[in-house]
Amino acid sequence: MDTVTTDSSAAEEDVYSDSEVLCLMRVGRNADWLRLFENTEITIGRGLDVTYQVLSPSCTLMVSRLHCTFKQREDGQWTVTDKKSLNGVWVNGNRISAEEPHHLRLGDSIQLGVPITGTNVEFDYILVSKKSKRKLSVEEVEPSTSKTKVYRCSSGDKSFAKPCPLSPVKRQQRLSRSQPEETGPNLHMEQVDDTQRQVASFGGEPQQADPLREEQVRELQGQLETLRAKMHRMEKLEKSLGETKRKLEEEKTQQQEELLKKQLDEALQEQKKVIDELALSREGFEEILLAKNKELEVSKEEKEQARAQKEEVVTQVTEVLENELQCIICSELFIEAVILNCAHSFCSHCIKQWRKKKDECPICRRAIQSQTRCLALDNCIDSMVENLSLDMKSRRQTLITERKAADSGAQVMVIHDDDSSLGSDSDSSMVSIDSSLSSVVSVDTYSSVHLDSSTPCSDSDDSLDVFGD
């Protein structure tokens, strides 16, 4: 019967050593602590290539892809560096400068990002020191000169000598410590392979009636089946997860395509609407332009008609003036018109010059007994002249000026007879036009009086007339 002996019972006991490690303790939570490994640059951000990935559920951009780094200097002092993050790194409430290492001390408050309205900072940490128990190996506990403690097995077959296997619990702990980072199917695969090798090693040994060995084989086979089941379940989960991701990606792509298509349709509809509005506006402007052109044409026609009517009226007025309101002596429009007792009208200046020759009407030959100014006729002629051409108005004004000058230049001289004497008591004596006591000399300064050819006076003289004895 085989016997199993050991040199010391302490070989199966764990030896631990206390050591202090620095951690970033998250405020308000017992989990989510970030350990700062010695002589290692720790990176924090929401990217994939960082040591610790932190994601904000409330604001995706609160933490940058590479937000900050923690690094230990040669003297053991830890520093934090802001890697130009969007919302910054705050140490003890003060924002540190970008790309400049900031020294840290135990108990410092380190905040990543800024608080959202009405809430506290989401990622708030405190630098703390924590004691960690580390298991020491046999070589670390005993000096190198001591004998190495190994398991030794004795049996009838001296050629068979192998170390005693560890218990399943300790083997599982060793696997978990040796590969702390491995998870998922790879870890289960390695565990299955290791268990299979152990089962194979036991199966190749000589069959002996050892209950302990049989129990170990059964335990290993049970672990093997359990690990295979876990691995199979993990493969199914990974396959299902991959299929779900693929479907999600397809749905997301389809949703994006539908959204883009919808946005494109809305843009096309908006563009079509704008084009229709522009077309309607253009039609409206064209109608307004046509209406304005028609109004302009009508206005031009009305202006032409009004101008033609005005010219016609002016022509008629001119004809009326020439036919009805002209002086028969000077053939001009009446200037200071006067009416004789025979009801014929003449210019005041013209009839005055005419009466120097003959004291009778030039038209009807009746004796002139009275002459009267006709203001109504003058006003009527002046109003009509305002509508005549500039040449006619200028010509009439020139005639008026000349006649006023002629009338003001006329002089009347009275000659008294010194030889004759009149008594104060000869009340019956009269001075007549034919008497020699006085004579009136009239000087004619108007030298260009033209009589109408139809005037009955045929002996019109240009010389001055003197009325006397």
Summary of the structure (lengths in Angstrom):
residues: 469
radius of gyration: 69.9
end to end distance: 205.5
largest distance: 214.1
contacts: 1079
relative contact order: 0.05
helix: 41%
strand: 18%
